[in-house]
């Protein structure tokens, strides 16, 4: 893999590094892929959104949520068509971090860009019911605590 990267022209090194990163993630580990994602995004800058989105998703799988947020925000700064994906993934991270208002805003922005984005629509719908779910969970925990 290093040979492919070394043989690539400077104009293609970023794309080659991203391909290597995906292969390493799929066949080795997310941790080992992290290095290649960093190399790829460094070469490509924010002209493309997809490298940052894929890199951010890899960081999520490693539990590195704040670093993933940075990747998704970087994807939002570029001039490309993947902004709906960046907002959706950013919303997923905020939801995982229990930052529900920010998650809802991100899902809404993804839907504004792509009105028929089913995953974002479903995620936003779930956020509308999160308060009820949390109240029910607290009530059940309270009842369970009284039983013991």
C-alpha positions in Angstrom: 0.0 0.0 0.0 2.8 2.4 0.8 4.2 1.7 -2.7 0.9 2.8 -4.4 0.9 6.0 -2.4 4.6 6.7 -3.1 4.1 6.1 -6.8 1.1 8.3 -7.1 1.6 11.8 -8.5 1.1 14.7 -6.0 -2.2 15.4 -7.7 -3.4 11.9 -6.9 -1.8 11.2 -3.5 -4.9 12.3 -1.6 -7.3 10.1 -3.5 -4.9 7.1 -3.2 -4.5 7.6 0.5 -8.3 7.7 0.9 -8.6 4.4 -1.1 -6.0 2.9 1.1 -7.8 4.1 4.2 -11.0 2.5 3.2 -9.3 -0.8 2.4 -7.4 -0.7 5.7 -10.6 0.0 7.6 -12.5 -2.8 5.8 -9.8 -5.4 6.1 -7.7 -4.4 9.2 -9.0 -1.8 11.6 -10.4 1.6 12.0 -7.4 2.6 14.2 -4.9 1.6 11.5 -7.0 3.4 8.8 -7.0 6.6 10.8 -3.4 7.5 9.6 -4.4 7.1 6.0 -7.6 9.1 6.4 -5.5 11.9 7.9 -3.0 11.8 5.0 -5.8 11.8 2.5 -7.7 14.7 4.0 -4.5 16.7 4.4 -3.8 16.3 0.6 -7.3 16.9 -0.5 -8.1 19.9 1.7 -11.8 20.9 1.8 -12.3 20.9 -2.0 -14.3 17.7 -1.5 -16.7 16.8 1.3 -16.6 13.0 1.0 -13.0 12.5 2.4 -14.0 14.5 5.5 -17.3 12.6 5.9 -15.7 9.2 5.6 -12.8 10.2 7.9 -15.3 11.5 10.4 -17.3 8.3 10.3 -14.1 6.4 10.9 -13.4 8.5 14.0 -17.0 7.9 15.2 -16.3 4.1 15.1 -13.2 4.8 17.3 -15.3 6.8 19.8 -13.5 10.1 18.9 -16.6 12.2 18.7 -15.1 15.6 19.0 -12.6 14.9 16.2 -15.4 13.6 14.1 -17.3 16.8 14.7 -14.3 18.7 13.3 -14.3 16.5 10.2 -18.0 17.0 9.5 -17.7 20.8 10.1 -14.7 20.9 7.7 -16.9 19.1 5.1 -19.5 21.8 5.6 -16.9 24.5 4.8 -16.2 23.2 1.2 -18.0 24.0 -2.0 -19.4 20.6 -2.9 -22.6 18.6 -3.0 -22.2 16.4 0.1 -23.3 18.9 2.6 -26.5 17.0 3.4 -24.4 14.0 4.3 -22.1 16.1 6.5 -25.1 17.6 8.4 -26.7 14.2 8.8 -23.5 12.6 10.2 -22.9 15.7 12.4 -26.5 15.2 13.7 -25.8 11.6 14.5 -22.7 12.6 16.6 -24.6 15.3 18.5 -27.4 12.8 19.2 -24.8 10.3 20.5 -23.4 13.0 22.8 -27.0 13.8 24.0 -26.8 17.3 22.4 -30.3 16.9 21.1 -31.1 20.4 20.0 -27.9 20.6 17.9 -28.7 17.2 16.5 -32.2 18.3 15.5 -30.9 21.4 13.8 -28.4 19.3 11.8 -31.1 16.9 10.7 -33.3 19.8 9.6 -30.5 21.3 7.6 -29.9 18.0 5.8 -33.6 17.9 4.9 -33.6 21.5 3.7 -30.8 20.5 1.3 -32.3 17.2 0.3 -36.1 17.2 1.1 -36.5 13.4 0.5 -33.5 12.3 2.6 -35.2 9.5 4.4 -32.5 8.8 7.0 -32.5 12.4 8.1 -36.3 12.6 8.1 -36.4 9.5 10.3 -33.7 10.8 12.6 -35.5 14.1 13.0 -38.8 12.3 13.7 -37.0 10.3 16.4 -35.6 13.5 17.9 -39.2 14.9 18.2 -40.0 12.1 20.6 -36.7 12.0 22.5 -38.2 14.0 25.4 -41.0 11.5 25.9 -38.5 8.6 25.7 -36.2 10.1 28.2 -39.0 10.8 30.7 -40.2 7.2 30.3 -36.7 5.9 30.9 -36.3 8.0 34.0 -39.7 6.8 35.3 -38.8 3.1 34.7 -35.4 3.6 36.4 -37.2 5.2 39.3 -39.7 2.3 39.6 -36.9 -0.2 39.2 -35.0 1.5 42.0 -38.0 1.2 44.3 -38.3 -2.5 43.6 -34.8 -3.4 44.8 
